[in-house]
Amino acid sequence: MNKKEFTEHIITCGASAVRVADLELLEGIDTQPPDLFGPFTKAISIGVRLASGIIDPILDKPTPLYQQHYYKVNALLDELALRTTQYIEDRGSRALPIPASQVLDREKWSSYISHKAVAIAAGLGWQGKSLLLVHPVFGPRIRLVTVLTDLDIEADPPIKNRCGDCSECTKACPVGAIKNVSTDLHYEDRDQALHFKRCADHVTKNAQQLPFIEHPLCGVCIRACPWGRKHKKETTSISSRLHRSVRAPATPSKRDVGAQ
């Protein structure tokens, strides 16, 4: 498969970023069902950026506009995953689209797979101190979906974490859930970076108490990240210059699914 042609096709359909992960880098990840990877060898990580006009007004709580935007972006991601699956199957390979946002376990807040773990393995971004994926152009202002496939296509390498000494998400968190701990590639478990129950309880409370908010949401750490605020009107494809700094990954034992 011509990778440039493949990526450009998905971008044309409405994606903001596309990268390919080798599933060997995700060995040991928690999946539902456990044999989810089955015959697949690659995972296509697709991102759609969130509108700055929606994110910028989120100061200390989610807004009704953010909730509707969240729903619409998830719907677009699911459509992109479907179109990508059809594109792959039309060329004789197998593919499995994974829903963008479907919680299967309300205690662990987990799904079929962590889209963030796939995106990290694919080099679409790095794992920030908030557990969110940080894209080198859009910051954490991006949502993700995954398509598993056996397509013969070159995988992309992970990229280096660039959070450095920044603590903006830590300072902005309304419940002090972010521990301000950095990682080279990924955290061994979510509690290494986050008081996860504190975060999960907060977003659940939002959905119970805030008017016109029915979905567990926050968005404060997304708005606070300087990488997202640095966004300029660039092309939505990821240029190679943004991915020159590469670090070889260690085999993970598990991955995180933080609340967005």
Secondary structure, 3 states (H helix, E strand, C coil): CCHHHHHHHHHHCCCCEEEEEEHHHHCCCCCCCCCCCCCCCEEEEEEEECCHHHHCCCCCCCCHHHHHHHHHHHHHHHHHHHHHHHHHHCCCCCEEEECCCCCCECCCCECCCCHHHHHHHHCCCEECCCCCEEECCCECCEEEEEEEECCCCCCCCCCCCCCCCCCHHHHHCCCCCECCCCCCCCCCCHHHCECHHHHHHHHHHHHHHCCCCCCCCCCHHHHHCHHHHCCCCCCCCCCHHHHCCCCCCCCCCCCCCCCC
